[in-house]
Each structure stands twice: as structure tokens, then as C-alpha cells.
């Protein structure tokens, strides 16, 4: 082959080789770009799924937090009501105990006076026997009450009323029966006895206190409107009494 032809062939080989290599490199780059783009699309899809799951979880957590906050609010409300009921119950128990001590002393003085009077009257023996029997029945009922056997006390008080409906102790019996049923959480029966006391024995020294316990019973029986009316009645009937002050305080907390 002549030298000129060899020279031309050599030039052609040198000039076409880089072009072939460049074409090959462009195809590889495009392929790499396509693969990278595919991976990027896959990553974006995965990220979108993660974000959606995160949003759902965040929404669920927010709903749960709202529910927890609502439950906490209701719990605080119930605790407040429980504290009010506990306070009312403690006040009632204290009134009951104070009244029992006071009435027990007065009852003993009353018994001694009645026995002395009965002994001087005609037919003293029969009257004294009746009075002694009555007082024993009363003491037995009070014994149950003092021992905090309230169911026995309530039954004994009812039997006393059946046997001695004209007794001078009927008003006190109604008060004690109301107390007994209150301690048994039989608020309906308690309310009935207190209402008999305030309606038939309106001059009884414990009528104002009985009204307060009537309001307690009405509230515990979920009749708050009646409880408010009773407390207002206490304030109107006994404006300068300790009971009126308690009624006003209770009324301010009755929701």
C-alpha cells in the first residue's frame, strides 16, 4: 500500500475512534440518568407514603389527646362533685351526732320528770308501767342507732311509732329515722321522714337542720331544682340562723 494511502487510513482511524467512544459514553450516561430518575421516583413515592402515614398518625394522636383532655375535664368535675357530696355527708353526720348527744340528755331529764309526775297522778302505777315500757322501747331503738346499726334502728323506730303513735317522742323519732335511712343511703325513705317532721312538727328545734338534710337528699336523688328551692326556703324561714348561712353556702356550690 502506498505511503499516502496508509497515512490517510491512519488519520481516519484516529478521528473516528474518539467519536465511537463518545457515542458509547453518551448512551451509558443516559442509562445511568434513567436509572437514577427511576430510583428518585421510587424514593419520592415511598416518602409520600411515609408522610401520609405520619399525617394519619398525627391526626389519631390529636384525636386521642382531645379525648384524654375531655376525660380529664370530666374526671375533675366528678372529683369536685364527690368532694361536695363528701362534705355534705360529713356535715350531716356531725349534725346527727350533736343532736343525739343533746337529745339523749334531754330525754333522760324528761323521763325522770314524767315518772315523778305519773307517780303523783291517779292510776300512777298503770301510767308509770306504760311509760317505762315506752321508754325501754325508745332506749332499745336508740341503742341500735348509737351502735351505728342503722337498719335495726330504723326498724325499731318504725315499731315504736306503730306502738306509740301519740308519744311525745314522735317528732324526735322521725328525725332519727331520717338520719338512719340517710346513713343507709336510702335517701328516699330519709326524705319522707324529714318531710313529715317539718310539715307536722314545724316548731321542733331541729326543723331548720332537717330542711338542710332534705336538700341533701334531694340533691343525692338528682332533684337539684327541689334542693335549690329547699335551700331558699331555709334562708327565707330562718334568715338569721346558722342553718341559713349553711344553706347559702350550699346553694352557691349547687350546680
LINHUGI-V371641 format. One record per pair of residues at least 6 apart in sequence whose C-alpha atoms are under 8 Angstrom apart, sorted by the first residue. I is the first residue (numbers start at 1). J is the second residue. Records with the same first field share a line. If there is no record, write none. Layout:
BEGIN
I = J + J
END
This chain:
BEGIN
84 = 253
88 = 216
92 = 213
95 = 209
96 = 179
111 = 135
115 = 128 + 131
118 = 124 + 125 + 127 + 128
119 = 125 + 128
134 = 160 + 164
137 = 156 + 160
138 = 157 + 160
140 = 156
141 = 152 + 153 + 154 + 156 + 157
142 = 153
143 = 153
144 = 150 + 152 + 153
145 = 152 + 153 + 180
150 = 180 + 181 + 183 + 184
151 = 180 + 181 + 184
153 = 177 + 180
154 = 176 + 177 + 180 + 181
157 = 173 + 176 + 177
158 = 177
161 = 167 + 170 + 173
171 = 197 + 201 + 204
174 = 193 + 194 + 196 + 197
175 = 193 + 194 + 197 + 210
177 = 190 + 193
178 = 189 + 190 + 191 + 192 + 193 + 194
179 = 190
180 = 190
181 = 187 + 189 + 190
182 = 189 + 190 + 217
187 = 217 + 218 + 220 + 221
188 = 217 + 221
190 = 217
191 = 214 + 217 + 218
194 = 210 + 211 + 213 + 214
195 = 214
197 = 207 + 210
198 = 204 + 207 + 210 + 211
201 = 207
208 = 234 + 238 + 243
209 = 243
211 = 230 + 231 + 234
212 = 230 + 231 + 234 + 243 + 247
214 = 227 + 230
215 = 226 + 227 + 228 + 230 + 231
216 = 227
217 = 227
218 = 224 + 226 + 227
219 = 226 + 227
224 = 254
228 = 251 + 254
231 = 244 + 247 + 248 + 250 + 251
232 = 247 + 248 + 251
234 = 243 + 244 + 247
235 = 243 + 244 + 245 + 247 + 248
238 = 244
END
